[in-house]
Amino acid sequence: MEEEHGGGPSHWWRYGPPWWNRPDDPEAGGAPLPWRSTLLVTAFVLIGTHFAAQGQHRVRLDGYGIALLLAASVLLLWRQRHPVPVVFGTAAAALVYLALGYPYGPVFLTVAVACFSAVVAGRRRAAWAAIGLLWAGHALVALRLYRSLPPAGDERGSVTQEIVIGTWVLAIVALSELARVRREQWARERADRAQAAARRADEERLRIARELHDVLAHSISVINVQAGVGLALLDSDPEQARTALTTIKAASKEALGEVRQVLDTLRAPGAAPRTPAPGLDRLPELVEQAATAGLTVEVEGELPRLPPGADLAAFRIVQEALTNVVRHSGSRQARVRLVHEDGALRLRIDDDGPATGTDAGGSGNGLAGMRERAAALSGSIEAGPRPDGGFRVLAVLPTRLREDQ
């Protein structure tokens, strides 16, 4: 029962005492303890110090010295969760070990590892302070207190030796700072890649939503008009009702084909579409579809050859504009004018009105989609009522840059 609440010996050994844990650590312990690296460091320090002690005129490495080496090494288990106490603890253990006159060896390795972890964790000042105090304490022992500390008859250390140790201290701090900077760069790069991926996903969702809206809005508008005609003439003129049903079948088949083309890009990202994207070469077909919905469309100007992106955008803009005429205008006539000059395509779609039903002044998804398509090509859309009545959509799509490419 005690271990279930985090107070048992095994929990204390794995995660440290309860007062040492940060509140944001899961299970009051944080990430798994670095057992393997700590064992390797411990073994290297103990074995390396044992061999390094041969031939040194220092205090023999006894149980107390080994205990100090083990204490500094064991502290490394918590270096990731509690970098500040660990870096000061390892520095204190190493300083006491050297002050008691035990032999030199890889005793500074634990301090270097703790300093590295503290700097990488963002506790730079604590790491600098701990390793600076260790160097200052060692210099004090070697240059001033060597007579009153073991071993007996120890000679005064040289300033050159302390400069060499100070150089190693600076090298450790520099490497730690380099690792910290590199780690922050990696974190920023990962965040940038994640943001870019999310942005691409959002753009793809908007593109697909725009395509589906343009396809379905036009086809369903045609189907809606023809369904009304069929219902009205079902008894009085069955042949005309049959024609309306035939138009509904053709429009629904075309809509299903285009929807399938859009959905294929979702099933196989990056794959080439099975059928080419629609362009202004299908404008006569669009005029015929509008005619089946009772809308007469006059086209002025020659059909230009455009890059694929501009061609698709132009087709969808005309399609959406004619769909809005069918749905929201009382006029049964519309005019489409195309002018391609000076590296830009100017599209103008007019109807004489009056407006019926809901307002189509730019708040709907259709006009928003047209503006998005134009903006993607650095173009513009102007849509609104005409002074003399009716409604006008004017699109300007730059094409020169795309053609040069």
C-alpha positions as CSV (number, residue, x, y, z in Angstrom):
1,M,0.0,0.0,0.0
2,E,2.9,2.3,0.8
3,E,4.5,1.8,-2.7
4,E,1.1,2.5,-4.4
5,H,1.2,6.0,-3.0
6,G,4.8,6.6,-4.0
7,G,6.3,6.3,-0.5
8,G,8.0,2.9,-0.8
9,P,11.7,2.2,-0.9
10,S,11.7,1.1,-4.5
11,H,9.8,4.3,-5.6
12,W,12.3,6.4,-3.5
13,W,15.2,4.7,-5.2
14,R,13.8,5.0,-8.7
15,Y,12.5,8.6,-8.5
16,G,14.3,10.1,-5.6
17,P,12.7,11.5,-2.3
18,P,9.3,13.1,-2.7
19,W,10.5,16.6,-1.8
20,W,13.0,16.4,-4.7
21,N,10.5,15.7,-7.5
22,R,9.0,18.4,-9.6
23,P,5.2,18.6,-9.8
24,D,5.2,18.3,-13.6
25,D,7.0,14.9,-13.6
26,P,4.7,12.0,-14.4
27,E,4.3,9.6,-11.4
28,A,6.4,12.2,-9.5
29,G,9.4,10.9,-11.3
30,G,9.7,12.2,-14.9
31,A,11.7,10.4,-17.6
32,P,13.3,7.0,-17.0
33,L,16.5,7.1,-15.1
34,P,19.7,6.9,-17.3
35,W,20.9,3.6,-15.7
36,R,23.1,2.4,-18.5
37,S,25.1,5.6,-19.1
38,T,25.5,6.0,-15.3
39,L,26.8,2.5,-14.9
40,L,29.3,3.0,-17.7
41,V,30.5,6.3,-16.1
42,T,30.8,4.7,-12.7
43,A,32.8,1.7,-14.0
44,F,35.1,4.0,-15.9
45,V,35.7,6.3,-12.9
46,L,36.4,3.4,-10.5
47,I,38.6,1.4,-12.8
48,G,40.4,4.4,-14.2
49,T,41.1,5.8,-10.8
50,H,42.4,2.4,-9.6
51,F,44.9,2.2,-12.4
52,A,45.8,5.9,-12.2
53,A,46.6,5.6,-8.5
54,Q,49.6,3.4,-9.3
55,G,52.7,5.4,-8.7
56,Q,51.1,8.5,-7.2
57,H,52.3,9.7,-3.9
58,R,48.8,10.3,-2.6
59,V,46.5,8.8,0.1
60,R,45.7,5.1,-0.7
61,L,42.3,4.7,-2.2
62,D,40.3,3.2,0.6
63,G,36.6,2.7,1.3
64,Y,35.9,6.4,2.0
65,G,37.5,7.4,-1.3
66,I,35.5,4.8,-3.2
67,A,32.3,5.9,-1.4
68,L,32.9,9.5,-2.6
69,L,33.4,8.3,-6.2
70,L,30.3,6.2,-6.0
71,A,28.3,9.1,-4.5
72,A,29.2,11.4,-7.3
73,S,28.4,8.7,-9.9
74,V,25.1,7.7,-8.4
75,L,24.0,11.3,-8.4
76,L,24.1,11.2,-12.2
77,L,21.0,9.1,-12.2
78,W,19.0,12.2,-11.5
79,R,20.9,14.6,-13.7
80,Q,18.1,15.0,-16.2
81,R,15.3,15.6,-13.7
82,H,17.3,17.7,-11.2
83,P,20.3,19.1,-13.0
84,V,21.1,21.8,-10.4
85,P,21.4,19.7,-7.3
86,V,23.3,17.0,-9.2
87,V,25.9,19.4,-10.7
88,F,26.6,21.0,-7.3
89,G,26.6,17.5,-5.6
90,T,29.1,16.0,-8.0
91,A,31.3,19.1,-7.7
92,A,31.2,18.9,-3.9
93,A,32.0,15.2,-3.9
94,A,34.9,15.7,-6.3
95,L,36.3,18.6,-4.2
96,V,36.1,16.6,-1.0
97,Y,37.8,13.6,-2.6
98,L,40.7,15.8,-3.8
99,A,40.9,17.7,-0.5
100,L,41.3,14.4,1.4
101,G,44.4,13.6,-0.7
102,Y,43.1,10.7,-2.7
103,P,44.8,9.9,-6.0
104,Y,44.0,11.8,-9.2
105,G,42.2,10.0,-12.0
106,P,39.0,10.5,-14.0
107,V,37.4,12.0,-11.0
108,F,36.2,15.0,-12.9
109,L,34.2,13.0,-15.4
110,T,31.1,12.9,-13.2
111,V,31.3,16.7,-12.9
112,A,31.7,17.1,-16.6
113,V,28.7,14.9,-17.3
114,A,26.6,16.7,-14.7
115,C,27.7,20.1,-16.1
116,F,26.8,19.0,-19.6
117,S,23.3,17.9,-18.6
118,A,22.7,21.1,-16.6
119,V,23.7,23.4,-19.5
120,V,21.7,21.4,-22.1
121,A,18.7,21.6,-19.7
122,G,19.0,25.4,-19.6
123,R,20.5,25.7,-16.1
124,R,23.6,27.4,-17.4
125,R,24.4,29.7,-14.5
126,A,24.2,26.8,-12.0
127,A,26.5,24.7,-14.1
128,W,29.0,27.6,-14.5
129,A,28.9,28.3,-10.8
130,A,29.4,24.7,-9.7
131,I,32.3,24.0,-12.0
132,G,33.8,27.4,-11.2
133,L,33.6,26.7,-7.5
134,L,35.2,23.3,-8.0
135,W,38.1,24.8,-9.9
136,A,38.5,27.6,-7.3
137,G,38.4,25.0,-4.5
138,H,41.0,22.9,-6.2
139,A,43.3,25.9,-6.7
140,L,42.9,26.9,-3.1
141,V,43.8,23.3,-1.9
142,A,46.8,23.0,-4.3
143,L,48.2,26.5,-3.8
144,R,47.4,27.3,-0.1
145,L,46.0,24.5,2.0
146,Y,48.2,21.7,0.8
147,R,50.3,21.8,4.0
148,S,47.4,21.2,6.4
149,L,45.6,18.6,4.2
150,P,46.7,15.0,3.4
151,P,48.8,13.5,2.2
152,A,51.7,14.5,4.5
153,G,54.6,16.2,2.7
154,D,52.5,17.1,-0.3
155,E,54.1,19.7,-2.5
156,R,52.6,22.9,-3.6
157,G,50.8,22.8,-7.0
158,S,52.0,24.9,-9.8
159,V,50.1,27.8,-11.4
160,T,50.6,26.2,-14.8
161,Q,48.7,23.1,-13.5
162,E,45.8,25.2,-12.4
163,I,45.8,27.0,-15.8
164,V,45.6,23.6,-17.6
165,I,42.7,22.6,-15.3
166,G,41.0,25.9,-16.0
167,T,41.4,25.3,-19.7
168,W,39.7,21.9,-19.4
169,V,36.9,23.6,-17.4
170,L,36.4,26.1,-20.2
171,A,36.5,23.3,-22.8
172,I,33.8,21.4,-20.9
173,V,31.6,24.5,-20.6
174,A,32.1,25.4,-24.3
175,L,31.2,21.9,-25.4
176,S,28.1,21.9,-23.2
177,E,27.0,25.3,-24.7
178,L,27.6,24.0,-28.2
179,A,25.4,21.0,-27.5
180,R,22.7,23.2,-26.0
181,V,22.7,25.6,-29.0
182,R,22.6,22.6,-31.4
183,R,19.8,21.0,-29.4
184,E,17.8,24.3,-29.5
185,Q,18.4,24.5,-33.3
186,W,17.1,20.9,-33.7
187,A,14.0,21.8,-31.6
188,R,13.3,24.9,-33.8
189,E,13.8,22.9,-37.0
190,R,11.4,20.2,-35.8
191,A,8.9,22.9,-34.8
192,D,9.3,24.6,-38.2
193,R,8.8,21.3,-40.0
194,A,5.7,20.5,-38.0
195,Q,4.3,24.0,-38.7
196,A,5.1,23.6,-42.4
197,A,3.5,20.2,-42.5
198,A,0.4,21.5,-40.7
199,R,0.3,24.5,-43.1
200,R,0.5,22.2,-46.2
201,A,-2.2,20.0,-44.7
202,D,-4.5,23.0,-44.1
203,E,-3.8,24.3,-47.7
204,E,-4.6,20.9,-49.1
205,R,-7.9,20.7,-47.1
206,L,-8.8,24.1,-48.3
207,R,-8.0,23.2,-51.9
208,I,-10.1,20.0,-51.7
209,A,-13.0,21.8,-50.0
210,R,-12.9,24.5,-52.7
211,E,-12.8,21.9,-55.5
212,L,-15.7,19.9,-54.0
213,H,-17.7,23.1,-53.4
214,D,-17.3,24.3,-57.0
215,V,-18.1,20.9,-58.5
216,L,-21.1,20.1,-56.3
217,A,-22.6,23.7,-56.2
218,H,-22.7,23.9,-60.0
219,S,-24.0,20.3,-60.6
220,I,-26.5,20.4,-57.8
221,S,-27.8,23.7,-59.0
222,V,-28.4,22.3,-62.4
223,I,-30.0,19.1,-60.9
224,N,-32.2,21.3,-58.7
225,V,-33.5,23.4,-61.6
226,Q,-34.1,20.3,-63.8
227,A,-35.8,18.4,-60.9
228,G,-38.2,21.3,-60.6
229,V,-38.9,21.3,-64.3
230,G,-39.4,17.6,-64.3
231,L,-41.9,17.7,-61.4
232,A,-43.8,20.5,-63.0
233,L,-44.1,18.8,-66.4
234,L,-44.4,15.2,-65.2
235,D,-48.1,15.0,-66.0
236,S,-48.6,17.7,-68.6
237,D,-45.5,17.0,-70.8
238,P,-43.8,13.7,-70.0
239,E,-41.3,14.0,-72.8
240,Q,-40.0,17.3,-71.5
241,A,-39.8,15.7,-68.0
242,R,-37.8,12.9,-69.5
243,T,-35.4,15.4,-71.0
244,A,-35.0,17.0,-67.5
245,L,-34.3,13.6,-66.0
246,T,-31.7,12.9,-68.7
247,T,-30.0,16.2,-67.8
248,I,-30.0,15.3,-64.2
249,K,-28.4,12.0,-65.0
250,A,-25.7,13.6,-67.1
251,A,-25.0,16.3,-64.5
252,S,-24.8,13.8,-61.6
253,K,-22.5,11.6,-63.6
254,E,-20.1,14.4,-64.3
255,A,-20.2,15.6,-60.7
256,L,-19.4,12.0,-59.5
257,G,-16.5,11.9,-61.9
258,E,-15.0,15.1,-60.7
259,V,-15.6,14.2,-57.0
260,R,-13.9,10.9,-57.6
261,Q,-10.9,12.7,-59.1
262,V,-10.6,14.9,-56.1
263,L,-10.9,12.0,-53.7
264,D,-8.3,10.0,-55.6
265,T,-5.7,12.6,-54.5
266,L,-6.6,11.7,-50.9
267,R,-6.2,8.0,-51.3
268,A,-2.8,8.3,-53.1
269,P,-1.1,11.5,-52.0
270,G,1.3,12.8,-54.6
271,A,-0.1,10.6,-57.4
272,A,-0.9,12.1,-60.7
273,P,-4.7,12.4,-61.4
274,R,-6.2,9.9,-63.7
275,T,-8.0,12.7,-65.8
276,P,-6.7,16.2,-66.5
277,A,-8.0,19.1,-64.5
278,P,-10.7,21.1,-66.2
279,G,-9.9,24.3,-68.0
280,L,-11.4,26.9,-70.2
281,D,-11.4,24.4,-73.1
282,R,-14.5,23.0,-71.3
283,L,-16.2,26.4,-71.4
284,P,-18.6,25.4,-74.3
285,E,-19.6,22.4,-72.2
286,L,-20.3,24.7,-69.2
287,V,-22.4,26.9,-71.5
288,E,-24.5,23.8,-72.5
289,Q,-25.0,22.8,-68.9
290,A,-26.2,26.3,-68.0
291,A,-28.6,26.1,-71.0
292,T,-30.2,23.0,-69.6
293,A,-30.8,25.0,-66.4
294,G,-32.6,27.7,-68.4
295,L,-29.6,30.1,-68.5
296,T,-28.4,31.5,-71.9
297,V,-24.7,32.4,-71.8
298,E,-22.9,34.5,-74.3
299,V,-19.2,34.2,-74.5
300,E,-17.0,37.1,-75.9
301,G,-13.3,36.7,-76.7
302,E,-11.1,33.9,-77.7
303,L,-10.3,31.0,-75.4
304,P,-6.6,31.6,-74.4
305,R,-4.0,28.9,-73.7
306,L,-3.1,29.2,-70.1
307,P,-0.8,27.4,-67.6
308,P,-2.6,24.6,-65.8
309,G,-3.1,26.5,-62.5
310,A,-4.5,29.6,-64.1
311,D,-6.6,27.5,-66.5
312,L,-8.3,25.6,-63.7
313,A,-8.8,28.8,-61.6
314,A,-10.4,30.6,-64.6
315,F,-12.7,27.7,-65.3
316,R,-13.8,27.4,-61.7
317,I,-14.4,31.1,-61.4
318,V,-16.7,31.1,-64.5
319,Q,-18.4,28.0,-63.2
320,E,-19.1,29.5,-59.8
321,A,-20.2,32.8,-61.2
322,L,-22.7,31.1,-63.6
323,T,-23.9,28.9,-60.7
324,N,-24.6,32.0,-58.6
325,V,-26.6,33.4,-61.6
326,V,-28.7,30.3,-61.7
327,R,-29.3,30.2,-57.9
328,H,-29.6,33.9,-57.0
329,S,-30.6,35.9,-60.1
330,G,-33.9,36.4,-61.8
331,S,-32.1,36.9,-65.1
332,R,-32.0,34.0,-67.6
333,Q,-29.1,35.5,-69.5
334,A,-25.4,35.9,-68.6
335,R,-22.4,37.2,-70.5
336,V,-18.8,36.0,-70.2
337,R,-16.0,38.2,-71.5
338,L,-12.4,37.0,-71.8
339,V,-9.5,39.3,-72.5
340,H,-5.9,38.0,-72.4
341,E,-3.3,40.7,-72.7
342,D,-0.2,42.1,-70.9
343,G,0.4,38.8,-69.1
344,A,-3.0,38.7,-67.4
345,L,-6.4,37.2,-68.1
346,R,-9.4,39.4,-67.4
347,L,-12.7,37.5,-66.8
348,R,-16.0,39.4,-66.6
349,I,-19.2,37.6,-65.9
350,D,-22.4,39.8,-65.9
351,D,-26.1,39.2,-65.5
352,D,-29.0,41.7,-65.6
353,G,-30.7,40.6,-62.4
354,P,-32.7,41.3,-60.3
355,A,-31.4,39.3,-57.4
356,T,-33.7,36.7,-55.9
357,G,-33.4,34.5,-52.8
358,T,-30.3,34.8,-50.6
359,D,-27.8,37.6,-51.0
360,A,-24.7,36.7,-53.1
361,G,-22.7,39.8,-52.3
362,G,-19.6,38.0,-51.2
363,S,-20.3,36.4,-47.9
364,G,-20.9,33.0,-49.2
365,N,-18.3,30.2,-49.7
366,G,-18.6,30.5,-53.5
367,L,-17.2,34.0,-53.7
368,A,-14.7,33.3,-50.9
369,G,-13.5,30.3,-52.9
370,M,-13.1,32.5,-56.1
371,R,-11.1,35.0,-54.1
372,E,-8.8,32.3,-52.7
373,R,-8.2,30.9,-56.2
374,A,-7.3,34.3,-57.5
375,A,-5.1,35.1,-54.5
376,A,-3.2,31.9,-55.0
377,L,-2.1,33.3,-58.4
378,S,-1.5,36.8,-57.1
379,G,-4.7,37.9,-58.8
380,S,-7.8,39.7,-57.6
381,I,-11.6,39.3,-57.7
382,E,-14.2,42.1,-57.6
383,A,-17.8,41.0,-57.2
384,G,-20.9,43.1,-56.5
385,P,-24.1,44.7,-57.8
386,R,-23.8,46.8,-60.9
387,P,-25.0,50.4,-60.9
388,D,-27.5,49.7,-63.6
389,G,-28.8,46.5,-61.9
390,G,-27.7,43.0,-62.1
391,F,-24.4,41.5,-60.7
392,R,-20.8,41.5,-62.0
393,V,-17.8,39.3,-61.2
394,L,-14.5,40.7,-62.5
395,A,-11.4,38.5,-62.1
396,V,-7.8,39.4,-63.0
397,L,-5.4,36.4,-63.1
398,P,-1.7,37.0,-63.9
399,T,-0.3,34.5,-66.3
400,R,3.0,35.9,-67.6
401,L,5.2,34.5,-64.8
402,R,3.7,31.0,-65.1
403,E,4.0,31.1,-68.9
404,D,7.7,32.1,-68.7
405,Q,8.4,29.2,-66.3
